[in-house]
Amino acid sequence: AESRNVLGMIEGTEAPDEFVLFTAHWDHLGNAADPNDPNFSFASEDTIYNGAVDNATGSAGLLDIAEAMVVEAPRRSVLFAAVTLEESGLLGSAYYADNPTVPLNQIVAGINMDGMLPVGPTNEMVVVGYGASELEDILESKLDAMDRVVKPDPRPEAGSFYRSDHISFAKKGVPMLYADGGIDKREGGEAAGRAAADAYTAQRYHKPMDEYSDDWDLSGMVEDVTALYQVGLEIINSDEWPTWYEGNEFEAARQQS
């Protein structure tokens, strides 16, 4: 089989050789049944893994940010990577990190988007791999202006920081931010947000039922994507190089590069 990473770039007006990276994976799992099986029938049941949350939401965010960024005349260049084969072991992002179209030491920082739940507005964003880099400080300032807060990943033992595409670039030293919407809903609180997240995990995550529905509340996603856009825009229009916190496992790779 063959698949593709899809790249887009907006050239910077003042520092075109410095880049800010946005990533999201566009792939999912295909079919739940083998079409070569003589008993296979699309009509018999829904076997297609649609991946509406994981990760059509991140892909939509990527496209929305790209569309908005075009009119900004950014100081630095902006690189958008819709990577493939995340579900097969981060193969698309790993391939790009090993075969980049621009030198990785010219990528100032990156932001990854993966699986945004349509639960409506929340009081926080959760930073997966919290305590890693100065990108979190920039996110905190943007959320503060929205009367929201940054919270650490409540389940770091799940290793989520090592299970999405940003890790392919972090291993090479590129500071990466992976932040999701929270579960403390403005309407219904943490109990309502937790119930929605648990229901998605049990019924839809990596299942054919991960489908779009007209009753999705996209307003929380809009706030989250706006915050990530603003983080990226601040870096794009500055001459600062946010980096890993001292002692982080990826700090040495960045310093070496």
N, C-alpha and C positions, 0 to 999 in steps of 0.2 A: 504494500500500500504506500501511497505517497500523500503528503499533506504539506501545507504551506504556512509559514509566518507571513503576515501582511503588514507592511510598514508604510508609514507616512511621515513627512517631515515639514515643518515650517521653519524657514531659514531666519535666523536672528538678524536684526538690523545693525547691531553694534558688536556682538561677540558671536559670530556664526559658527565658530569652531568649539563653542561650549554648548552642551546639550542638557536639557532636562527630559527625562524619560517617563512616559506613561505606558503602563502595560495592562492588558486583560487577556484572558484566554478565550478563544472563540469556539473551541471544540467541546464535544461531550462524548457520550458512550455509544452512539449508534443505535443498534437494535437489540432488544432483549432476547430475540430468538434468531436462529440461523436461517437466513432465506434459502439456503441450499437444502434444508430439510424438506422432503416431499410433503410433509404434513403442515408446513409453514403456510400461514395465510394472514395477510394484513387485515382481512375482514374479520378474522376470528377474535382478535383482541388488540388493544393498543400496545404495541411492543416498542414504540419509538421513544428513545430517551431525548426529550425535547430540550432539557437543560435551560428552562426559562429563567429560573433564578441563577443556576450554576451552569453557564455564566453569561447568559444573554443580558443580565442586568449590568455586569461589569463591562461587557462589550458596548452596550448602549451608553454607559457613562463615558467610555473612551471616545466614542463618536461625538457625543455632546460636547465634551471638553475640547476636542479638536475643532469642532465647528465654531465654538465660542472664541477659541484662541486665535483663529485666523484673523479676526478683526482687531487684535490687540497690538499688532506690529511688535512682537516680542523682542526684547534686547538680545537674549540668548536664543539659540535654536531649540525647537521642541520636537522630540522624536516620539512617535506613537507606534507601539508594537502590539498588534493583535496576534498573539502567539498560539500555536497549535499544540496538540498532544499533551496538554497539562494533565489530563485524566489518565494518560498512559505513562506517567512518571516524569512530568515536567520536561519532556523531550524537546519541545519547540523552544522554550526559553533557554534551556541548556545549550541547544545548538547555536542559538543566536549569541549567547554569552561567549561561546567558544569561537564564533565566527562573526564578530560584530561588523556592522557597516561603518561604524565610527569607533575610534579608539576608546576603550572603556575609561581610561583616565581623563577623557574629555567629557564624560557624562558626570555632571555635577551631582545629580541626585535622581532618584526615581520614585514613582508612586504606582502601586499595584492595586487593582480593583477586582474583587472576586466574590461572587455570591451575595448580593445585597438583598436582604429580606424586605418584602413590601408590607411592613408592619405599621407604617405611619411614623410621624415625628417622635423622636426620642430625646431624652435630656443629655445624652452622651454619645460619643463615638469610642469604640473599643480598639485600642492599638494592640495588634497581634505582635508578640515579641517586644512588649513594652520595656522601656529602659535601654533602647539600643542606640538612638542617634538624636542629633539636634533637630531633625525633622519633626519630632514630637513636640518640641517647643514652639515651632511655627504653627503646627496644627492647634496647639492649645490656645494660642493667641487668636486664631481665626474663630475657634469655637466660643471663646470668651465673648467675642463681639456678638455671637448668636445666643448668648446666655445658655451655653452648653459647656460640657466638660469632657476631658479625656479620662478614660478609665483603662486600667490594664486588662489584658486578656484574663477572664475569670478561670480559664482552664489551660494554663500553660503546659500542664502535663500531657495534653493532647498533641503537642508538637506542631501546632498549626503554622508556626512561623517557618517551618521547614517543609511545608506541604503545598505551597503555592509559588507562582513564578518568580516573585521577587527574590527568592533564595538563590536562584541561579546567578543573579547579578551581585547579591550580597557576598557570595563566596569569592567573587572577583574583587571585592572591596568597594563596590558602588553603594553609597548609603541609600537605603530603600525604606519606604514607609508603606505599611499595609494596615489600613484602618477600616473597620466595618462599622455599620450602624449599631447602636446599642439596643438594649432590651427594656430600659426604663421608659416606657411610653408616657407621653404627656397626658394621654387619656387612658387610664387604666393601670398605670404604674408598672412596676417590675413584674408583677404577677401576670398581667396580660401579655407583656412582651415575652416572658419566659414560656408561657403557654403556646404562643404563636410559633416561637422558635422550636420548641420541642415537637409540636405537631408537624412542622416542616421536616425536621430530621427523621421522624418516625414514618411519615407517610409519603414524602416526596423526594427527599435527598437521594440522588443517584437512583431514581426510579422513573419509570415512564410518566408518573403523575406530576413530575416537575413541569407543569404547563402554565402558560399565561392565563389569567382570568380577568375579565372586565371589572371585577370588584376589588382588584389590587388598589391599595392606597400608596401612591407613588410619592406623596409629599415628603416623607422622610428621606427617601432616596435623593430627591432634589436637594434637600439640605446637605446631605452627606457629600454628594458629588460637587456641590457648590463649594463646600469647605475644602475639598481636595483640589479643586480648580484654583482656589485662592492661595493655597499653600504653594502649588506649582508656580502660579503667576508671580508671587513674591520672589521666589528663587530665580525665576526667569528674568525678572527685571532688575536684579541686583548683581553685584559683583562678588557676593559672598559664596563660600564653598562650605555649606553645612556638612558636618562629618560625624563619624561614630563617636559615642561617648568613650572617654578614656577607659581602657581595659576591656572594651568589647572584643569579641572573638574575631571580628572582621576588620578591626582597626589596623592591624599590621599589613593586611593585604592592600588596604587603601594607601597607607604610607609608602609601601614598596612601589605601587604603581604611580 
